[in-house]
Amino acid sequence: MKVLNPTDIGDQNKLSILQIIKENDGISRQEISKRLKLSAPAVSKNIAALLETGIIWEAGIDATSVGRKPIQLKYNASIMYVIGIEMMPKEIRGGIADLYGNIIAHENKPLSLENGVQAVLEQLEEVVDKLIEKKKDGSRLAEIVIGVPALTGQEDLNDLFITYIPEWKDVDLKRHIEEKYCVKTEVMNDVELALLGECAEGEGQVSDNILFIKYGEGFAARAIIDGNLLKGYNMAAGEIGYYLEDISKLTEDFVVPGRMEKELCRDAVQKEIISENMLKEIVEKIAVIITNTVLVLNPEIVILGGIASRFNCETIHTIESVLQRTCPFVPRIVVSKLGIDAPVIGGVKVALEGAEKQLITYWK
């Protein structure tokens, strides 16, 4: 068992006090002492340290108290900011948020791949630069999280960008951004971030068993089962773009992107006009894949994201009809309310977790 020294205890107390102030804007020292069961001197000492760093500030009085009016304590959410970005072959989307997770500015930019790796990196930097301009003067940028259409965490990333720019395989995006901005950076799968965004602010708040389907420039899924993010041995759980519809569709070699992803996305979505018959065929294929995935995972809810969040009632009915005639337990089918913003919101959520760990550096 780890024995905590006085410094560890002091850090834990400060973090606990910060969390209470963040969740209860305008709380008093007395109330903090009561909720945390800490002595008044201990609370006052820790709050004095936090005030000195600027992480919290004093404002007004508690008008509801009797006798002497205690000073209200407020959380300084603008002392640090975080950035969440989704980087896709056609567009870069980003947002910068304060420590409450409020996105104060968005920046979207069409992405051009024709001029190679360096041009792509410059376009990404342009988005980051514009977002940084929106933060409060004197504040710190704590963390950047970037969602990419790739299997992060392994050497062979199966990155969608590589299919357009082969030289992209030599890019260490995390290292590049960290060296450019001297800010901690995480690179994650875009669909995983979208699912985390849904859990933070979207339809995913209501369940611990969720299947999230993202359809648009790519086609993939991610799932949370019994409250745990399902990653798989190679972090590839949910790569339904590789779905094999029929043995006759098998090719001589492994292909990236997957056969189904190419058929549903590159061959269909890139057409300027999708006919009614083509849309019907796409929806039916997606319905079959969702049904087979539901049989394996048994989710409570299926969230349709990306451009699938624009599916109408008739489309949803088609998917539900296939599920009802196939699955012993039929999940709810809903469209994402966050739409294409879900990965950015998910990126902010992940970045906030990293930023809060950095708060301790303010009083160290």
C-alpha atoms as one frame of an Amber mdcrd trajectory, in Angstrom:
protein
   0.000   0.000   0.000   1.340   3.416  -0.936   1.976   5.739   2.008   1.028
   9.319   1.189   3.370  12.070   2.330   2.119  15.550   3.338   2.778  16.910
  -0.157   0.631  14.188  -1.772  -2.173  14.867   0.708  -1.950  18.594   0.045
  -2.154  18.036  -3.710  -5.163  15.746  -3.336  -6.928  18.256  -1.105  -6.326
  21.072  -3.585  -7.624  18.952  -6.471 -10.711  17.994  -4.452 -11.344  21.631
  -3.571 -10.924  22.633  -7.214 -13.407  19.997  -8.342 -16.025  21.186  -5.857
 -15.572  24.825  -6.873 -15.791  23.837 -10.549 -19.042  21.952  -9.979 -20.515
  24.538  -7.588 -19.660  27.990  -8.889 -19.791  30.535  -6.058 -19.412  28.070
  -3.177 -18.057  29.304   0.172 -15.108  28.086   2.227 -17.513  26.927   4.920
 -19.470  24.760   2.507 -16.279  23.264   1.079 -15.109  22.379   4.580 -18.451
  20.729   5.292 -18.597  18.706   2.057 -15.003  17.491   2.138 -14.929  17.017
   5.913 -11.749  19.087   6.111 -10.942  21.480   8.907 -11.500  25.183   8.275
  -7.752  25.968   8.629  -6.863  23.232   6.102  -9.427  24.559   3.624  -8.272
  28.158   4.070  -4.602  27.209   3.615  -5.266  25.294   0.386  -7.583  27.964
  -0.983  -4.950  30.631  -0.296  -2.501  28.635  -2.432  -5.063  28.245  -5.212
  -5.915  31.950  -5.157  -2.242  32.815  -5.488  -1.929  30.704  -8.644  -5.024
  32.273 -10.229  -6.846  28.953 -10.693  -9.702  30.280  -8.570 -10.842  33.772
  -7.614 -13.069  35.465  -5.083 -16.262  37.225  -6.048 -19.030  38.945  -4.142
 -20.748  37.443  -1.131 -23.197  34.676  -0.388 -26.405  36.666  -0.087 -28.291
  33.727   1.438 -26.144  33.361   4.553 -27.018  34.789   7.942 -24.698  37.154
   9.782 -21.283  37.652   8.234 -21.434  37.144   4.492 -18.896  34.506   3.278
 -16.970  35.228   0.084 -17.862  33.158  -2.956 -15.153  31.157  -4.718 -15.174
  30.802  -8.481 -13.287  28.547 -10.874 -11.048  30.236 -13.440 -11.925  28.128
 -16.476  -9.946  30.398 -18.804  -6.583  29.812 -17.139  -6.012  26.960 -19.614
  -7.536  25.923 -22.925  -7.646  22.721 -24.936  -8.103  22.009 -28.623  -9.986
  19.129 -30.259  -9.520  18.483 -33.988 -10.849  16.024 -36.539  -8.577  15.664
 -39.544 -10.199  13.977 -42.551  -9.142  13.797 -46.224 -11.657  16.448 -47.267
 -11.818  18.772 -44.265 -10.198  19.732 -40.970 -12.587  20.665 -38.160 -11.481
  22.050 -34.826 -12.616  23.723 -31.646 -10.941  25.404 -28.681 -12.509  25.073
 -25.239 -12.014  26.378 -21.719 -11.666  24.113 -18.681 -15.444  23.807 -18.402
 -15.409  22.217 -21.854 -17.222  25.193 -23.394 -16.098  25.470 -27.003 -15.472
  29.187 -27.467 -14.528  29.033 -31.155 -14.735  26.658 -34.108 -12.514  26.559
 -37.165 -13.286  24.454 -40.251 -11.103  24.317 -43.336 -11.430  22.318 -46.570
  -8.368  20.111 -46.937  -6.462  19.832 -50.206  -4.262  16.749 -50.632  -2.888
  17.498 -54.085   0.273  19.277 -52.932   1.562  16.559 -50.657   2.500  16.036
 -47.027   3.972  19.439 -46.215   0.946  21.263 -47.590  -1.392  19.097 -45.494
   0.605  19.819 -42.341   0.555  23.545 -43.102  -3.225  23.466 -43.498  -3.529
  21.712 -40.142  -1.241  24.295 -38.527  -3.374  27.078 -39.976  -6.425  25.670
 -38.175  -4.493  25.300 -34.909  -3.071  28.833 -35.197  -6.505  30.365 -35.731
  -7.908  28.496 -32.744  -5.028  29.579 -30.509  -5.757  33.200 -31.421  -9.156
  32.804 -29.722  -7.836  31.968 -26.264  -7.541  34.569 -23.540  -4.248  36.483
 -23.384  -1.906  35.105 -20.748  -3.635  31.725 -20.602  -1.969  28.420 -21.383
  -2.791  25.916 -24.122  -2.756  22.645 -22.179  -3.369  19.910 -24.731  -4.298
  19.182 -28.352  -6.160  16.004 -29.342  -6.419  15.115 -33.028  -8.770  12.516
 -34.466  -7.555  10.802 -37.638  -9.006   8.031 -39.832  -6.393   5.527 -38.703
  -5.713   2.742 -36.245  -3.519   4.616 -33.810  -1.227   2.831 -31.398   0.563
   0.546 -33.833   3.186   0.886 -36.559   0.865  -0.028 -39.415  -1.739   2.686
 -38.952  -4.037   1.632 -41.817  -4.361   5.379 -42.305  -6.866   6.600 -44.872
  -4.486   9.473 -45.710  -1.883   6.985 -46.956  -4.258   5.870 -49.702  -4.156
   9.442 -51.040  -0.576  10.381 -50.090   1.749   7.346 -49.727   4.425   9.549
 -48.094   2.048  10.159 -45.186   3.251   6.859 -43.675   6.464   8.653 -42.672
   4.645  11.402 -40.744   4.708  11.282 -36.945   1.789  13.659 -36.434   1.958
  13.641 -32.638   5.657  14.526 -32.613   5.241  17.155 -35.334   2.528  19.083
 -33.458   4.271  18.757 -30.089   7.506  20.154 -31.507   5.709  22.912 -33.388
   3.584  24.154 -30.464   5.402  22.753 -27.388   2.055  21.358 -26.217   1.142
  17.827 -25.195  -0.626  16.197 -28.142  -2.617  12.992 -28.532  -3.582  11.400
 -31.848  -6.584   9.081 -31.731  -9.008   7.332 -34.042 -11.663   9.744 -35.282
 -14.586   7.356 -34.719 -13.439   6.668 -31.166 -13.408  10.409 -30.507 -16.871
  10.755 -32.033 -18.193   8.070 -29.683 -16.596   9.809 -26.684 -18.188  13.051
 -27.859 -21.581  11.365 -27.929 -21.015  10.057 -24.393 -20.099  13.544 -23.188
 -22.836  15.628 -24.783 -24.919  13.506 -27.135 -27.127  10.447 -27.305 -24.509
   8.298 -25.584 -25.127   9.875 -22.172 -27.983   7.477 -21.476 -26.316   4.059
 -21.690 -23.236   1.970 -20.913 -23.805  -0.233 -23.982 -23.484   1.763 -27.187
 -22.691   0.986 -30.796 -21.651   4.080 -32.740 -21.618   3.990 -36.549 -19.832
   6.724 -38.477 -20.611   6.979 -42.172 -19.211   9.622 -44.506 -15.704   9.883
 -45.895 -15.138   6.551 -44.197 -17.233   3.783 -42.686 -16.398   2.428 -39.239
 -17.819   1.730 -35.809 -16.747   1.899 -32.193 -18.523   0.522 -29.141 -18.783
   0.888 -25.401 -19.833  -2.352 -23.730 -20.650  -2.474 -20.012 -19.125   0.986
 -19.658 -15.784   0.054 -21.274 -14.482   1.246 -24.624 -14.017  -1.811 -26.840
 -10.592  -1.538 -28.487  -9.506  -5.048 -29.467  -6.026  -6.593 -29.625  -4.808
  -4.232 -32.374  -7.164  -1.365 -31.473  -9.128  -2.342 -34.573 -12.426  -3.410
 -33.016 -15.120  -1.781 -35.132 -13.376  -1.592 -38.516 -16.540  -2.612 -40.332
 -15.307  -0.978 -43.532 -13.511  -4.290 -44.118 -16.792  -6.201 -43.934 -16.905
  -9.050 -46.457 -20.367  -9.119 -47.936 -19.887 -12.273 -49.939 -17.021 -14.641
 -50.790 -17.357 -13.565 -54.408 -16.200 -10.081 -53.337 -12.900 -11.458 -52.015
  -9.851 -10.045 -53.820  -6.392 -11.562 -54.245  -4.770  -9.303 -51.654  -5.679
  -7.289 -48.585  -6.858  -3.800 -49.560  -7.057  -0.446 -47.754  -9.607   1.075
 -47.471 -11.799  -1.990 -47.024 -14.019  -3.273 -49.818 -17.222  -2.215 -48.098
 -15.854   1.197 -47.146 -14.776   1.801 -50.731 -18.153   0.737 -52.059 -20.230
   2.735 -49.579 -18.031   5.820 -49.378 -15.583   6.412 -52.178 -17.761   4.916
 -54.896 -21.054   6.313 -53.577 -20.585   9.383 -51.407 -18.154  11.017 -53.834
 -20.810  11.071 -56.540 -22.392  14.512 -56.782 -25.882  13.052 -57.010 -26.989
   9.842 -55.309 -30.097   8.351 -56.882 -32.974   7.103 -54.774 -32.179   3.501
 -55.741 -28.516   3.937 -54.830 -29.415   5.437 -51.450 -31.800   2.520 -50.811
 -29.039   0.047 -51.603 -26.553   1.859 -49.329 -29.027   1.907 -46.429 -29.828
  -1.780 -46.854 -26.125  -2.705 -46.809 -25.579  -0.591 -43.698 -28.630  -2.198
 -42.075 -27.219  -5.696 -42.630 -23.826  -4.732 -41.190 -25.421  -3.066 -38.167
 -27.591  -6.140 -37.595 -24.644  -8.548 -37.642 -22.656  -6.262 -35.336 -25.602
  -6.000 -32.930 -25.778  -9.796 -32.748 -22.173  -9.862 -31.509 -22.220  -6.871
 -29.142 -25.825  -6.670 -27.893 -25.870  -2.855 -27.413 -28.762  -0.974 -25.866
 -28.511   1.860 -28.377 -27.093   2.355 -31.866 -26.066   5.910 -32.763 -25.720
   6.894 -36.408 -23.067   9.575 -36.864 -21.240  11.403 -39.632 -23.528  12.047
 -42.581 -25.666   9.136 -41.341 -26.947  11.580 -38.717 -28.913  13.128 -41.582
 -30.833   9.904 -42.320 -34.589  10.414 -42.299 -37.360   8.481 -40.579 -37.818
   6.155 -43.544 -34.128   5.223 -43.445 -34.268   4.525 -39.706 -37.388   2.413
 -40.231 -35.529   0.297 -42.804 -32.707  -0.414 -40.353 -35.161  -1.130 -37.513
 -37.122  -3.496 -39.725 -34.037  -5.597 -40.498 -33.065  -5.673 -36.817 -36.554
  -6.685 -35.668 -36.638  -9.640 -38.054 -33.135 -10.811 -37.129 -32.096  -9.948
 -33.572 -33.512 -11.459 -30.360 -32.894  -8.136 -28.597 -33.417  -5.004 -30.680
 -31.553  -1.827 -29.662 -32.856   1.684 -30.128 -31.659   3.362 -33.322 -31.024
   7.094 -33.051 -29.261   9.683 -35.157 -26.521  11.762 -33.607 -27.542  15.215
 -32.430 -23.896  16.282 -32.561 -23.447  15.231 -36.193 -20.059  16.038 -37.681
 -19.080  17.957 -34.523 -18.937  14.779 -32.405 -15.199  14.041 -32.947 -14.225
  17.618 -32.035 -16.309  17.425 -28.855 -14.741  14.053 -28.083 -11.292  15.524
 -28.644 -12.067  18.327 -26.195 -13.280  15.773 -23.627 -10.043  13.767 -23.839
  -7.892  16.905 -23.806  -9.673  18.186 -20.685  -8.715  15.038 -18.797  -5.078
  15.746 -19.633  -5.403  19.446 -18.820  -6.791  18.811 -15.348  -3.742  16.689
 -14.554  -1.604  19.695 -15.440  -3.323  21.961 -12.907  -1.025  20.620 -10.200
   1.915  22.353 -11.904   0.441  25.740 -10.985   1.193  25.358  -7.281   4.243
  23.119  -7.515
